[in-house]
Amino acid sequence: MESLMVIIKLLGGLGLFIYGMKIMGDGLENAAGDGLKSILEKVTRNPVIAVIVGAIVTAVIQSSSATTVMVVGFVNAGLMNLAQAAGIIMGANIGTTITAQLVAFKLDQIAPLFVFVGAFIVMFAKKKKRKDIGSIILGFGILFVGMGQMSAAMKPLTASPIFNEILATVGDKWYLGILAGALITAVLQSSSATTGILVALATAGAIDITQALPIVFGCNIGTCVTAMLATVGTSKTAHKAALLHLIFNLGGTLIFIPVLVSGLLGDVVSTISPGDVSRQIANSHTVFNVVNTAIMLPLTGFLIKIVNRIIPEDEEEDRPGPKYIDDRLLETPVIAAGQVAKETLRMAKKAKKGLALSLEAFEKNDEKLIQKVYENETVINTLNEAITTYLVKLSKCELSDKELSIVAATFHVINDIERIGDHAENIADLTQQKINKKLGYSEQAIEQIHKVYDKALESLSVAIDSYATKDVNKAKSVDAIESELDRMQKKYRELHIKRLYDGTCNAYAGAIYLDLLSNLERVGDHAMNISESVIENS
């Protein structure tokens, strides 16, 4: 019965610890604002800056797993490459040691005061900024209340011969400690929680640094499980980011094993903080991750080569579904909005490609090209559905008025792009009829079609460029191109009707020709709509 009470109190304390860490992290994150997360988008190729960014973000979010999952989302969405991701992941491992350093302060005696002050601010503050500060204080207090409860629950364990025997075995057989640390962290999904348990054990006098060190090493491996789970259903590059995280932590553990077995690391942290096992555990966690990063950072290129060898890239990974948008990025709406623009641009380029393929098929009477147009249209329709669904989710996030208007405009833009894809499909259908009826056209008619196509393509290209660069002057220039396209289409329509009257062209071929001109002219109309959305949101 007594052992059951110990377990209940221990689990209750652990629950409070994790919950407090979550509240504090959320409060810090909200207080810092979108600027904190958006810096991840601006990470340069400088690996040292990437490490610093990863450490700062993780220190604020209070979870290396959360940062790594976010990075997996960014990599999956093409927002950053593997080299940038590697630096942030390494930095995240350093940032997560801040939690261990905090809990080693043993503030559980005054923690209830933090809970009272934090709860008071959260309940009675009117402004959101003050509520966020209240959440930080409340989370901080709950975290230490949980720590105090875990330490109190573990006090009786110091007198348990069985428990002491288990710890002695773990201390003697370091590999069991590493395994235990990895398993506990994999289950709890938090290396900070595992470290918190170790600090609680140390505070209760139930564990020394020799017994704690292997578990500290193991928790760095266990934390990789969260990132591995986050890659389910993602691109190969995202899988590579998660594997990079695993190799980094696993490699670091292997490098440190001789230092662990020789007792050198234990001696170093004991010298730094003599008599304070809690602080020794926190320091060993920090030393491990800082030194591991210093060793692994120069080897980033080599690590990426290993990952590329284990997960080889397809020759052409052009997914029919979305490539840049990812639900994980909805946690950072500013970045998610930028990714929607990238995906919309990708969809626009698909529509432009479909238009080119359809006209080439018309000229060459190529049924294989017709099939490619249909396949391309399927991709466009898939993207249209995916982007629309994503925009609905994004519109429910916290966005500024300007960003909300851009989201609203994007609904119309993707509709226009989808219609351009439909016109390319219509031209492919007309081509099939032309092939089936064995129809031919004069050089003059083909030349006129080409001129209209070139003008339609120009209007679409300029509209797409203006959308990509948010260039209002370029967007305004589409009006003149579209007017010229209308004039040409009208002129060539009249000339072709004259050919029909003269009997130089049969009625069926003439109908297909006029339909073709009409579809190309409609492409210009949709390009004009895209450019107008750029002007309206400037």
RODO-2510 file (C-alpha; in nm, 4 decimals, decimal comma):
residues 538
     n   res          X          Y          Z
     1     m     0,0000     0,0000     0,0000
     2     e     0,2847     0,2351     0,0872
     3     s     0,4578     0,1711    -0,2474
     4     l     0,1295     0,2447    -0,4295
     5     m     0,1041     0,5817    -0,2522
     6     v     0,4620     0,6586    -0,3518
     7     i     0,3780     0,5882    -0,7182
     8     i     0,0566     0,7977    -0,7014
     9     k     0,2391     1,0944    -0,5455
    10     l     0,5265     1,0560    -0,7922
    11     l     0,2893     1,0545    -1,0928
    12     g     0,0972     1,3513    -0,9520
    13     g     0,4190     1,5463    -0,9047
    14     l     0,5375     1,4536    -1,2549
    15     g     0,2028     1,5642    -1,3997
    16     l     0,2311     1,9015    -1,2251
    17     f     0,5919     1,9372    -1,3424
    18     i     0,5055     1,8724    -1,7102
    19     y     0,1921     2,0883    -1,6919
    20     g     0,3827     2,3740    -1,5289
    21     m     0,6513     2,3491    -1,7966
    22     k     0,3818     2,3666    -2,0662
    23     i     0,2056     2,6699    -1,9139
    24     m     0,5362     2,8521    -1,8632
    25     g     0,6487     2,7721    -2,2195
    26     d     0,3176     2,8870    -2,3708
    27     g     0,3291     3,2077    -2,1664
    28     l     0,6859     3,2824    -2,2759
    29     e     0,5987     3,2005    -2,6369
    30     n     0,2935     3,4303    -2,6410
    31     a     0,4801     3,7107    -2,4616
    32     a     0,7611     3,6916    -2,7174
    33     g     0,5070     3,7100    -3,0013
    34     d     0,5348     3,5886    -3,3605
    35     g     0,8780     3,7467    -3,3895
    36     l     1,0296     3,4571    -3,1934
    37     k     0,9073     3,1931    -3,4361
    38     s     0,9502     3,3990    -3,7489
    39     i     1,3267     3,4226    -3,6851
    40     l     1,3390     3,0525    -3,7735
    41     e     1,2360     3,1478    -4,1275
    42     k     1,5233     3,3944    -4,1496
    43     v     1,7943     3,1532    -4,0355
    44     t     2,0945     3,1977    -4,2608
    45     r     2,3331     2,9314    -4,3798
    46     n     2,5652     3,0294    -4,0957
    47     p     2,5603     2,7159    -3,8727
    48     v     2,6598     2,9051    -3,5559
    49     i     2,3618     3,1426    -3,5937
    50     a     2,1361     2,8404    -3,6538
    51     v     2,2583     2,6834    -3,3259
    52     i     2,1979     3,0092    -3,1343
    53     v     1,8479     3,0431    -3,2831
    54     g     1,7646     2,6805    -3,1944
    55     a     1,8862     2,7305    -2,8355
    56     i     1,6903     3,0553    -2,7870
    57     v     1,3644     2,9223    -2,9316
    58     t     1,3878     2,6036    -2,7239
    59     a     1,4728     2,7946    -2,4043
    60     v     1,1515     2,9929    -2,4570
    61     i     0,9258     2,7076    -2,5713
    62     q     1,0762     2,4842    -2,2985
    63     s     1,0830     2,1787    -2,5228
    64     s     1,3488     2,0579    -2,7659
    65     s     1,0913     1,8106    -2,9003
    66     a     0,8569     2,0984    -2,9921
    67     t     1,1392     2,2843    -3,1683
    68     t     1,2484     1,9716    -3,3551
    69     v     0,8907     1,8926    -3,4634
    70     m     0,8614     2,2528    -3,5853
    71     v     1,1870     2,2114    -3,7791
    72     v     1,0548     1,8896    -3,9364
    73     g     0,7512     2,0900    -4,0488
    74     f     0,9737     2,3634    -4,1948
    75     v     1,1911     2,1115    -4,3797
    76     n     0,8836     1,9262    -4,5087
    77     a     0,7475     2,2568    -4,6373
    78     g     1,0769     2,3455    -4,8080
    79     l     1,1274     2,6406    -4,5751
    80     m     1,4790     2,5366    -4,4768
    81     n     1,7394     2,2908    -4,5965
    82     l     1,9043     2,0097    -4,4010
    83     a     2,2146     2,2121    -4,3141
    84     q     2,0022     2,4846    -4,1508
    85     a     1,7850     2,2239    -3,9765
    86     a     2,0955     2,0514    -3,8363
    87     g     2,2139     2,3715    -3,6663
    88     i     1,8731     2,4428    -3,5115
    89     i     1,8375     2,0828    -3,3874
    90     m     2,1804     2,1025    -3,2230
    91     g     2,0866     2,4354    -3,0665
    92     a     1,7568     2,2886    -2,9432
    93     n     1,9510     2,0287    -2,7441
    94     i     2,1414     2,3076    -2,5691
    95     g     1,8254     2,5131    -2,5101
    96     t     1,6455     2,2252    -2,3390
    97     t     1,9131     2,2121    -2,0656
    98     i     1,7836     2,5494    -1,9386
    99     t     1,4903     2,3649    -1,7796
   100     a     1,7260     2,1356    -1,5873
   101     q     1,9263     2,4376    -1,4702
   102     l     1,6054     2,6035    -1,3481
   103     v     1,4763     2,3032    -1,1529
   104     a     1,8148     2,2586    -0,9852
   105     f     1,7521     2,5834    -0,7923
   106     k     1,5238     2,3955    -0,5435
   107     l     1,2609     2,6674    -0,5169
   108     d     0,9843     2,4266    -0,4135
   109     q     0,9542     2,5922    -0,0698
   110     i     0,8426     2,9261    -0,2162
   111     a     0,6771     2,7772    -0,5292
   112     p     0,3198     2,8111    -0,3846
   113     l     0,3768     3,1874    -0,3726
   114     f     0,4499     3,1889    -0,7473
   115     v     0,1312     2,9835    -0,8039
   116     f    -0,0756     3,2363    -0,6055
   117     v     0,0696     3,5434    -0,7809
   118     g     0,0489     3,3823    -1,1257
   119     a    -0,3099     3,2622    -1,0766
   120     f    -0,4118     3,6068    -0,9442
   121     i    -0,2690     3,7807    -1,2551
   122     v    -0,4237     3,5272    -1,4976
   123     m    -0,7679     3,5604    -1,3345
   124     f    -0,7848     3,9378    -1,2955
   125     a    -0,5574     4,0878    -1,5634
   126     k    -0,7442     4,2452    -1,8557
   127     k    -0,4634     4,2842    -2,1082
   128     k    -0,3352     3,9777    -2,2932
   129     k     0,0302     4,0718    -2,2337
   130     r    -0,0242     4,0732    -1,8571
   131     k    -0,2099     3,7415    -1,8721
   132     d     0,0896     3,5940    -2,0569
   133     i     0,3241     3,7169    -1,7813
   134     g     0,0834     3,5640    -1,5265
   135     s     0,1017     3,2325    -1,7149
   136     i     0,4822     3,2389    -1,6991
   137     i     0,4761     3,2954    -1,3206
   138     l     0,1980     3,0383    -1,2684
   139     g     0,3750     2,7755    -1,4812
   140     f     0,7013     2,8429    -1,2985
   141     g     0,5280     2,7892    -0,9628
   142     i     0,3420     2,4725    -1,0684
   143     l     0,6660     2,3306    -1,2107
   144     f     0,8416     2,3657    -0,8725
   145     v     0,5378     2,2429    -0,6773
   146     g     0,5537     1,9306    -0,8941
   147     m     0,9269     1,9015    -0,8294
   148     g     0,8681     1,9280    -0,4526
   149     q     0,5987     1,6605    -0,4644
   150     m     0,8210     1,4254    -0,6658
   151     s     1,1082     1,4745    -0,4182
   152     a     0,8767     1,4137    -0,1201
   153     a     0,7321     1,1017    -0,2865
   154     m     1,0812     0,9632    -0,3450
   155     k     1,2052     1,0225     0,0093
   156     p     1,0883     0,6790     0,1336
   157     l     1,2741     0,5154    -0,1583
   158     t     1,6080     0,6026     0,0000
   159     a     1,5359     0,3457     0,2716
   160     s     1,4262     0,0768     0,0220
   161     p     1,6932    -0,1969    -0,0230
   162     i     1,5364    -0,3070    -0,3560
   163     f     1,5462     0,0463    -0,4981
   164     n     1,9053     0,0966    -0,3850
   165     e     1,9999    -0,2349    -0,5438
   166     i     1,8413    -0,1306    -0,8763
   167     l     2,0315     0,1989    -0,8696
   168     a     2,3547     0,0204    -0,7878
   169     t     2,3013    -0,2112    -1,0885
   170     v     2,2343     0,0877    -1,3160
   171     g     2,5449     0,2592    -1,1798
   172     d     2,7608    -0,0473    -1,2405
   173     k     2,6112    -0,1296    -1,5818
   174     w     2,5991     0,2081    -1,7579
   175     y     2,4320     0,0677    -2,0682
   176     l     2,1230    -0,0194    -1,8609
   177     g     2,1099     0,3430    -1,7419
   178     i     2,1281     0,4714    -2,1013
   179     l     1,8525     0,2300    -2,2040
   180     a     1,6357     0,3305    -1,9049
   181     g     1,6824     0,7018    -1,9809
   182     a     1,5929     0,6496    -2,3477
   183     l     1,2785     0,4469    -2,2659
   184     i     1,1507     0,6871    -1,9963
   185     t     1,2034     0,9888    -2,2246
   186     a     1,0414     0,8136    -2,5229
   187     v     0,7328     0,7445    -2,3107
   188     l     0,7175     1,0918    -2,1486
   189     q     0,8091     1,2652    -2,4798
   190     s     1,0294     1,5068    -2,2834
   191     s     1,3954     1,4929    -2,1854
   192     s     1,3260     1,7774    -1,9389
   193     a     1,0726     1,5577    -1,7553
   194     t     1,3273     1,2750    -1,7247
   195     t     1,5894     1,5198    -1,5978
   196     g     1,3296     1,6570    -1,3553
   197     i     1,2768     1,3079    -1,2119
   198     l     1,6536     1,2673    -1,1689
   199     v     1,6784     1,6048    -0,9918
   200     a     1,3891     1,5009    -0,7637
   201     l     1,5684     1,1746    -0,6822
   202     a     1,8884     1,3663    -0,6120
   203     t     1,7043     1,6117    -0,3867
   204     a     1,5575     1,3182    -0,1935
   205     g     1,9111     1,1804    -0,1543
   206     a     1,8224     0,8650    -0,3466
   207     i     2,0756     0,8963    -0,6304
   208     d     2,4307     1,0175    -0,6896
   209     i     2,5896     1,1613    -1,0025
   210     t     2,7448     0,8273    -1,1094
   211     q     2,4009     0,6640    -1,1198
   212     a     2,2353     0,9652    -1,2849
   213     l     2,4797     1,0220    -1,5724
   214     p     2,3905     0,7158    -1,7885
   215     i     2,0186     0,8097    -1,7611
   216     v     2,0998     1,1683    -1,8664
   217     f     2,2760     1,0309    -2,1762
   218     g     1,9840     0,8003    -2,2505
   219     c     1,7251     1,0786    -2,2313
   220     n     1,9017     1,2555    -2,5194
   221     i     1,8368     0,9488    -2,7364
   222     g     1,4765     0,9050    -2,6187
   223     t     1,3821     1,2608    -2,7116
   224     c     1,4398     1,1751    -3,0805
   225     v     1,1273     0,9564    -3,0808
   226     t     0,8972     1,2616    -3,0908
   227     a     1,0636     1,3960    -3,4050
   228     m     1,0578     1,0508    -3,5686
   229     l     0,6819     1,0252    -3,5032
   230     a     0,6329     1,3754    -3,6461
   231     t     0,7697     1,2630    -3,9860
   232     v     0,4818     1,0215    -4,0518
   233     g     0,3330     1,1190    -4,3870
   234     t     0,6000     1,3788    -4,4654
   235     s     0,8599     1,4159    -4,7409
   236     k     1,1887     1,2290    -4,7509
   237     t     1,3712     1,5494    -4,6567
   238     a     1,1668     1,5744    -4,3361
   239     h     1,2543     1,2114    -4,2567
   240     k     1,6182     1,3059    -4,3088
   241     a     1,5878     1,5922    -4,0556
   242     a     1,4524     1,3532    -3,7912
   243     l     1,7231     1,0966    -3,8715
   244     l     1,9852     1,3713    -3,8441
   245     h     1,8546     1,4443    -3,4932
   246     l     1,8854     1,0758    -3,3992
   247     i     2,2390     1,0407    -3,5447
   248     f     2,3494     1,3599    -3,3673
   249     n     2,2269     1,2455    -3,0244
   250     l     2,3252     0,8808    -3,0696
   251     g     2,6698     0,9796    -3,1993
   252     g     2,7191     1,2169    -2,9071
   253     t     2,6309     0,9437    -2,6593
   254     l     2,8817     0,7037    -2,8194
   255     i     3,1524     0,9734    -2,8086
   256     f     3,0825     1,0387    -2,4387
   257     i     3,0708     0,6745    -2,3267
   258     p     3,4513     0,6579    -2,2583
   259     v     3,4239     0,9832    -2,0583
   260     l     3,1291     0,8333    -1,8685
   261     v     3,2924     0,4959    -1,7968
   262     s     3,6211     0,6557    -1,6854
   263     g     3,4278     0,8781    -1,4427
   264     l     3,5884     1,1924    -1,5900
   265     l     3,2570     1,3728    -1,6549
   266     g     3,1341     1,2912    -1,3040
   267     d     3,4570     1,4313    -1,1573
   268     v     3,4299     1,7526    -1,3645
   269     v     3,0692     1,8341    -1,2639
   270     s     3,1398     1,7324    -0,9032
   271     t     3,4287     1,9792    -0,8951
   272     i     3,2098     2,2559    -1,0405
   273     s     2,9239     2,1970    -0,7908
   274     p     3,0583     1,9938    -0,4944
   275     g     2,7926     1,8391    -0,2722
   276     d     2,4980     1,9487    -0,4904
   277     v     2,3895     1,6447    -0,6956
   278     s     2,0895     1,8305    -0,8459
   279     r     2,3168     2,0970    -0,9907
   280     q     2,5674     1,8309    -1,1024
   281     i     2,2918     1,6574    -1,3039
   282     a     2,1874     1,9880    -1,4645
   283     n     2,5506     2,0766    -1,5429
   284     s     2,6269     1,7328    -1,6912
   285     h     2,3204     1,7700    -1,9187
   286     t     2,4473     2,1116    -2,0343
   287     v     2,8109     1,9990    -2,0746
   288     f     2,7045     1,6953    -2,2793
   289     n     2,4971     1,8994    -2,5253
   290     v     2,7371     2,1933    -2,5571
   291     v     3,0425     1,9712    -2,6152
   292     n     2,8463     1,7403    -2,8479
   293     t     2,7401     2,0416    -3,0569
   294     a     3,0983     2,1743    -3,0686
   295     i     3,2149     1,8334    -3,1995
   296     m     2,9278     1,7659    -3,4410
   297     l     2,8739     2,1137    -3,5900
   298     p     3,1889     2,1062    -3,8083
   299     l     3,0827     1,7568    -3,9214
   300     t     2,7366     1,8690    -4,0403
   301     g     2,8219     1,8122    -4,4081
   302     f     2,9458     1,4599    -4,3323
   303     l     2,6328     1,3821    -4,1236
   304     i     2,4101     1,4996    -4,4100
   305     k     2,5992     1,2682    -4,6494
   306     i     2,5325     0,9747    -4,4145
   307     v     2,1626     1,0651    -4,3964
   308     n     2,1419     1,0974    -4,7781
   309     r     2,3035     0,7554    -4,8106
   310     i     2,0537     0,5970    -4,5681
   311     i     1,7516     0,7740    -4,7234
   312     p     1,8314     0,8235    -5,0940
   313     e     1,6318     1,0932    -5,2728
   314     d     1,4084     1,0010    -5,5644
   315     e     1,5273     1,1275    -5,9011
   316     e     1,2168     1,3438    -5,9254
   317     e     1,0142     1,3905    -5,6125
   318     d     0,7234     1,5909    -5,7536
   319     r     0,4362     1,5086    -5,5250
   320     p     0,0874     1,5457    -5,6704
   321     g    -0,0173     1,6891    -5,3340
   322     p     0,1056     2,0030    -5,1594
   323     k     0,4803     2,0482    -5,1217
   324     y     0,5148     2,3630    -4,9104
   325     i     0,2130     2,3764    -4,6789
   326     d     0,2148     2,1709    -4,3606
   327     d    -0,0342     2,1692    -4,0719
   328     r     0,2551     2,1933    -3,8226
   329     l     0,3230     2,5441    -3,9554
   330     l    -0,0226     2,6658    -3,8517
   331     e     0,1364     2,7110    -3,5079
   332     t     0,3272     2,9970    -3,6731
   333     p     0,0586     3,1726    -3,8844
   334     v     0,2977     3,4328    -4,0292
   335     i     0,5180     3,1571    -4,1717
   336     a     0,2151     2,9487    -4,2781
   337     a     0,0821     3,2466    -4,4786
   338     g     0,4163     3,2738    -4,6602
   339     q     0,4079     2,9025    -4,7385
   340     v     0,0561     2,9301    -4,8856
   341     a     0,1946     3,1908    -5,1262
   342     k     0,4719     2,9464    -5,2267
   343     e     0,2216     2,6649    -5,2838
   344     t    -0,0063     2,8979    -5,4825
   345     l     0,2923     2,9983    -5,6960
   346     r     0,3708     2,6305    -5,7547
   347     m     0,0097     2,5736    -5,8619
   348     a     0,0319     2,8735    -6,1000
   349     k     0,3463     2,7310    -6,2606
   350     k     0,1640     2,3991    -6,3070
   351     a    -0,1173     2,5850    -6,4859
   352     k     0,1374     2,7626    -6,7075
   353     k     0,3017     2,4276    -6,7877
   354     g    -0,0384     2,2748    -6,8723
   355     l    -0,1113     2,5591    -7,1136
   356     a     0,2219     2,5083    -7,2924
   357     l     0,1658     2,1311    -7,3142
   358     s    -0,1859     2,1732    -7,4552
   359     l    -0,0743     2,4016    -7,7388
   360     e     0,2217     2,1762    -7,8206
   361     a    -0,0187     1,8809    -7,8346
   362     f    -0,2466     2,0808    -8,0707
   363     e     0,0428     2,1602    -8,3068
   364     k     0,1920     1,8082    -8,3084
   365     n    -0,1302     1,6027    -8,2814
   366     d     0,0395     1,4205    -7,9924
   367     e    -0,1948     1,2099    -7,7775
   368     k     0,0810     1,1463    -7,5205
   369     l     0,1022     1,5207    -7,4587
   370     i    -0,2775     1,5333    -7,4249
   371     q    -0,2480     1,2720    -7,1496
   372     k     0,0198     1,4821    -6,9777
   373     v    -0,2177     1,7802    -6,9817
   374     y    -0,4847     1,5693    -6,8083
   375     e    -0,2328     1,4444    -6,5488
   376     n    -0,1162     1,8013    -6,4879
   377     e    -0,4768     1,9145    -6,4418
   378     t    -0,5266     1,6411    -6,1793
   379     v    -0,2318     1,7852    -5,9836
   380     i    -0,3778     2,1378    -6,0137
   381     n    -0,7168     2,0189    -5,8843
   382     t    -0,5475     1,8387    -5,5924
   383     l    -0,3508     2,1527    -5,5042
   384     n    -0,6627     2,3678    -5,5335
   385     e    -0,8437     2,1493    -5,2808
   386     a    -0,5440     2,1271    -5,0448
   387     i    -0,4713     2,5029    -5,0510
   388     t    -0,8391     2,5885    -5,0010
   389     t    -0,8587     2,3585    -4,6969
   390     y    -0,5363     2,5083    -4,5593
   391     l    -0,6594     2,8645    -4,6128
   392     v    -0,9744     2,7861    -4,4140
   393     k    -0,7588     2,6602    -4,1240
   394     l    -0,5238     2,9579    -4,1555
   395     s    -0,8106     3,2094    -4,1521
   396     k    -0,9000     3,0842    -3,8023
   397     c    -0,5493     3,1602    -3,6702
   398     e    -0,4350     3,4864    -3,5135
   399     l    -0,3433     3,7061    -3,8115
   400     s    -0,3168     4,0804    -3,8662
   401     d    -0,5859     4,2540    -4,0744
   402     k    -0,3487     4,2791    -4,3718
   403     e    -0,2622     3,9086    -4,3571
   404     l    -0,6321     3,8197    -4,3324
   405     s    -0,7026     4,0238    -4,6459
   406     i    -0,4160     3,8437    -4,8258
   407     v    -0,5631     3,5074    -4,7192
   408     a    -0,9056     3,6166    -4,8506
   409     a    -0,7488     3,7294    -5,1815
   410     t    -0,5631     3,3980    -5,2176
   411     f    -0,8984     3,2139    -5,2281
   412     h    -0,9752     3,4073    -5,5485
   413     v    -0,6229     3,3668    -5,6902
   414     i    -0,6250     2,9864    -5,6642
   415     n    -0,9728     2,9815    -5,8218
   416     d    -0,8379     3,1776    -6,1210
   417     i    -0,5358     2,9462    -6,1478
   418     e    -0,7639     2,6413    -6,1385
   419     r    -0,9738     2,7916    -6,4203
   420     i    -0,6563     2,8441    -6,6292
   421     g    -0,5880     2,4725    -6,5809
   422     d    -0,9409     2,4018    -6,7044
   423     h    -0,8764     2,6067    -7,0197
   424     a    -0,5597     2,4040    -7,0869
   425     e    -0,7720     2,0901    -7,0471
   426     n    -1,0309     2,2348    -7,2888
   427     i    -0,7557     2,2906    -7,5483
   428     a    -0,6447     1,9276    -7,4974
   429     d    -1,0059     1,8155    -7,5616
   430     l    -1,0169     2,0262    -7,8799
   431     t    -0,6863     1,8664    -7,9866
   432     q    -0,8371     1,5189    -7,9411
   433     q    -1,1275     1,6189    -8,1641
   434     k    -0,8834     1,7561    -8,4207
   435     i    -0,6925     1,4234    -8,4206
   436     n    -1,0108     1,2124    -8,4398
   437     k    -1,1486     1,4159    -8,7333
   438     k    -0,8055     1,4383    -8,9019
   439     l    -0,8369     1,8148    -8,9328
   440     g    -0,5651     2,0454    -9,0631
   441     y    -0,5036     2,4200    -9,0534
   442     s    -0,3245     2,6633    -9,2790
   443     e     0,0110     2,8104    -9,1802
   444     q    -0,1617     3,1471    -9,1431
   445     a    -0,4167     3,0050    -8,8928
   446     i    -0,1439     2,8298    -8,6892
   447     e     0,0641     3,1493    -8,6863
   448     q    -0,2339     3,3479    -8,5559
   449     i    -0,2967     3,0893    -8,2836
   450     h     0,0685     3,1172    -8,1823
   451     k     0,0506     3,4958    -8,1565
   452     v    -0,2580     3,4783    -7,9334
   453     y    -0,0964     3,2030    -7,7242
   454     d     0,2247     3,4043    -7,6818
   455     k     0,0262     3,7071    -7,5639
   456     a    -0,1840     3,4923    -7,3244
   457     l     0,1350     3,3324    -7,1889
   458     e     0,2930     3,6761    -7,1460
   459     s    -0,0037     3,8032    -6,9440
   460     l     0,0039     3,4905    -6,7262
   461     s     0,3825     3,5040    -6,6745
   462     v     0,3758     3,8727    -6,5742
   463     a     0,0798     3,8122    -6,3404
   464     i     0,2575     3,5180    -6,1737
   465     d     0,5797     3,7209    -6,1372
   466     s     0,3899     4,0128    -5,9853
   467     y     0,2223     3,7753    -5,7381
   468     a     0,5585     3,6182    -5,6464
   469     t     0,7380     3,9511    -5,5969
   470     k     0,4342     4,1608    -5,4840
   471     d     0,5389     4,4050    -5,7597
   472     v     0,2450     4,6436    -5,8113
   473     n     0,3944     4,8113    -6,1225
   474     k     0,4381     4,4740    -6,2878
   475     a     0,0802     4,3802    -6,1907
   476     k    -0,0519     4,7028    -6,3465
   477     s     0,1281     4,6220    -6,6747
   478     v    -0,0929     4,3132    -6,7213
   479     d    -0,3861     4,5414    -6,8138
   480     a    -0,2149     4,6609    -7,1340
   481     i    -0,1097     4,3053    -7,2279
   482     e    -0,4630     4,1754    -7,1728
   483     s    -0,6131     4,4584    -7,3821
   484     e    -0,3758     4,3697    -7,6663
   485     l    -0,4763     4,0035    -7,6282
   486     d    -0,8474     4,0957    -7,6554
   487     r    -0,7769     4,3040    -7,9664
   488     m    -0,5802     4,0230    -8,1329
   489     q    -0,8405     3,7609    -8,0479
   490     k    -1,1199     3,9766    -8,1925
   491     k    -0,9178     4,0519    -8,5091
   492     y    -0,8254     3,6862    -8,5750
   493     r    -1,1803     3,5722    -8,5019
   494     e    -1,3112     3,8096    -8,7710
   495     l    -1,0426     3,6956    -9,0184
   496     h    -1,1300     3,3311    -8,9559
   497     i    -1,5020     3,3931    -9,0021
   498     k    -1,4095     3,5527    -9,3382
   499     r    -1,2174     3,2324    -9,4285
   500     l    -1,5311     3,0329    -9,3446
   501     y    -1,7350     3,2540    -9,5791
   502     d    -1,4725     3,2103    -9,8538
   503     g    -1,4886     2,8327    -9,8118
   504     t    -1,1139     2,7980    -9,7373
   505     c    -1,1934     2,6351    -9,4005
   506     n    -1,4665     2,3848    -9,3101
   507     a    -1,7198     2,4560    -9,0330
   508     y    -1,6031     2,1885    -8,7868
   509     a    -1,2384     2,2958    -8,8055
   510     g    -1,3516     2,6580    -8,7792
   511     a    -1,5509     2,5896    -8,4610
   512     i    -1,2465     2,4255    -8,2974
   513     y    -1,0260     2,7173    -8,4036
   514     l    -1,2651     2,9749    -8,2563
   515     d    -1,2989     2,7745    -7,9333
   516     l    -0,9213     2,7619    -7,9078
   517     l    -0,8926     3,1411    -7,9448
   518     s    -1,1683     3,1871    -7,6864
   519     n    -0,9901     2,9652    -7,4310
   520     l    -0,6624     3,1523    -7,4777
   521     e    -0,8403     3,4877    -7,4370
   522     r    -1,0013     3,3643    -7,1124
   523     v    -0,6529     3,2784    -6,9777
   524     g    -0,5710     3,6493    -7,0140
   525     d    -0,8850     3,7406    -6,8157
   526     h    -0,7818     3,5153    -6,5263
   527     a    -0,4253     3,6536    -6,5396
   528     m    -0,5814     4,0011    -6,5090
   529     n    -0,7752     3,8877    -6,1994
   530     i    -0,4518     3,7617    -6,0369
   531     s    -0,2750     4,0926    -6,1044
   532     e    -0,5700     4,2883    -5,9594
   533     s    -0,5438     4,0907    -5,6323
   534     v    -0,1773     4,1975    -5,6104
   535     i    -0,2733     4,5644    -5,6635
   536     e    -0,5578     4,5504    -5,4082
   537     n    -0,3329     4,3996    -5,1367
   538     s    -0,0338     4,6276    -5,1928
***
